[in-house]
């Protein structure tokens, strides 16, 4: 049966597109290669405990804040969200000294000013700029065209902004400290840094029971609106005729799905592979995508803990044993950075599982590409054990008793993400954005083929907020932007 729209990939971007287009009255179909939907929203269970893979916390969920209207539209506000500690939603531990991030820009400035009284005016300037950039995202929807690419903050680096706004080196590190997964380096555009950090300062939230609930809620609503969601349907080819895509072939010819429009939530390089031989896609475009650098991956140590041993902390810890945060993924900084995320307990005051996240390059696992999960050999297992030991040792310096409380350890590498989600090089944030090379790294939703569009974190902006905005832009290619504005209420 022919669909109006086929969406390739059941990550957040693909599911949001399916939701929007199903709500517009179109017959949609989501094709997911894995047996579970959700992409980086996937959770897994061990011994009745839920572990998250890529989702840990979000920002700006209160009414009037950046994500609230979007999640209200997507019917996601009913999920068991837990607001993090407003006095300290993020704790930055820089070479043994602790600093707290408080919610609300005024309190954020006041709290940090206690540790850096000589920087209060600079902190106020920093805060104002984040708010200005944060509010500009939705201001763009109010005009006739969505032109946030024209923002000068896309061509300014986050590092340059910090260097010119803050003149205390320690404070620069503290402010950048909550951006561990963002790949801090000289290329990062200020726009992306500011959008994400602003949303967390507004408010910060975890979800009780795992991020998979976001995907499950979207799938349920898509199906209620008449859409189809299929797992174990790995797209292996897109068939093009007369300059348009006609159908997606799955599992090397096992089935095919026809549609008027197609949206790919996959990495653009993967999308191009499905169109091998297409005359619509010029080599210059293929090479541009192929050569675009990807962000680093993440090594995660999932800890299953004994009952009643480690108190739940309603905040995140970012731990650094270096001041060189802008080169944190380099080998010289291995074992010197960590994000500690506590899973919300089902009952009581103690957590049963904690995630430890640290940057990891694709080069460290590239030699095992193409091997099957669980069959990668002893050297791979040794690498994971050594990485996990470094993470646990760093966490133990700041979480008393954690080593003795461990029951079991589970780990994942960029190769794990690559195999489960199809993301190129297991990149945590997709294609690395570069303020000096916007045309090469900020990709449009429209592909060279007129009925094929792109969505997801490789396009435009990173993170939950960025992927949500990109989904609106992708769908606007089909529905028109005026319809999108009316739906969301911009």
Buried (B, 14 or more C-beta within 10 A) or exposed (E): EEBBBBBBBBBBBBBBBBBBBBBBEBBBBBBBBBEBBBBBBBBBEEEEBBBBBBBBBBBBBBEEBBBBBBBBBBBBEEBEBEBBBBEBBBBBBBEEEBBBBBBBBEBBBBBBBEBBEEBBEBBBBBBEBBBEBBEBBBEBBEEEEBEBBEBEBBBBBBBEBBEEBBEBEBBBBBBBBBBBBBBBBEBBBBBBBBBBBBBBBBBBBBBBBBBBBBBBBBBEBBBEBEBBBBBEBBBBBBBBEEEBBBBBBBEEEEEBBBBBBBBBBBBBBBBBBBBEEBEBBEEEBBEBBEEBBBBBBBBBBBBBBEEEBBBBBBBBBBBBBBEBBBEBBEEEBBBBBBBBBBBBBEEEEBBBBBBBBBBBBBEBBEBBEEBEEEEBEEEBEEBBEEBBEBBBEBBBEBBEEBEEBBBEBBBBBBBBBBBBBBBBBBBBBBBBBBBEBBEBBBBBBBBBBEBBBBBBBBBBBBBBBBBBBBBBBBBBBBBEBEBBBEBBEB
